[in-house]
Amino acid sequence: MHQFFPVELVWKDGSHAADRYWFNICSRIDSVDREKTTKKFRNLWIMVVDPSKTLVFSRSKFGDRHVWIDKFMSSAPIARFVTETFKQEMDAAGVTGLNYKPYPETD
């Protein structure tokens, strides 16, 4: 479903700094509730930037997934989504560096 690639971080002198994993999200689904979303799209992949508008996601579309990329949006970071459950689990595990933004959900 997803891929994890080991990554070694090194200092400028080439010495070992840390080992980490690159998380590659492979689940691509149509997750947006098109009727309740107020954001406008220029085409299937590019959203018009307007902070007064929002995306609304359909729980019936993302189902039991907790991490996904919406297949009708660009592969830019805005297209990567997680559930509130995923966020809470990452917070509890002390994972940092993830930039969460909540979005409304419908059934």
N, C-alpha and C positions, 0 to 999 in steps of 0.2 A: 504494500500500500504506500509506504513512504521509504525514503532512503536516508541513511546516516553515513556520512563519509568522515573518517578520521582526518584531523588536520593538526599538524604540529605548528605551533607559533614559535618563532625564533626572534632573538634580539638582533640588532644591527650587526653585531659581530659574528652572527651565525650560531650562537649558543642557544640551547633549548630554553624556552620560556614557559610553555604550557602545552598540554594536549587538549584538544577540544573536538567537537563533532559538528559538521555542517549538516543541517536538517533540510532535506530536499522534500518538499511536499508534492506528492504524486497524485493525490485524489483531486480530479478536476470535474466539477459538477455545475449545473445550472441551479444556483441557490437563492437568487433574488426574487422576492415577491414583486413582480412587475406592476401589479395593480396598486400596491400601497407605496411603492418607491416614488419619491418626488424628484430625485436626481434625474437629470437629462443626460442622454448619451448621444455623442456625435455620430458614433457608429457602434457596432457591437463591442468594440474593445476600448474605446476612449470615453471617459465621463467628462462632462462639462464641470469645471470647478465652480462650485457655488455653495459656500458654507451654510446657507439657509435651507438647503435641500438635504435629504438623507436617503440612505439605502435602507431597505427593509428586507430581512431575510425570512425565508419560509422554512420552518422546522420540518414540514412534511417533505421538503426537497433535500435538506441536508441530513435528515434522519438521525442515525446513530453516529454519524461522523462528528469528530471534534476539531478537526483541522482539514482545510481544503483550500483550493484555488477555484474561484468562479471561472468557468470555462468561457464565459462571454465577456470577460474583462481582460485588460492587458496583464502581462506577467509582472507588472510593477508591484511594489509592496502593497499598494491599496487592494490588490486582488487576492491577497492571502488572508484567510479568515479563520478564527478559532471561536469555540463556544466559551461561555462564561465558566463552565466546568473545567475546561482546559486551562483557562487563566488561573482559576483558584488552585488547581493542582500544581501548576508551575510556581505560583507564589509560595505555596506551602513547601515546595521542594527547594526554595531559595534560588530559583533560576532568575537571573536578571538579564537585562539587555533587550528584552522584548518590548515592543511598543504597542500596547493594546489600546484599541479604541472601541467602545461599545456601540452596537447598532441595534435598533429594534428588531424583534422577531415576531412572526405570526405563525399560526398553526396551519 
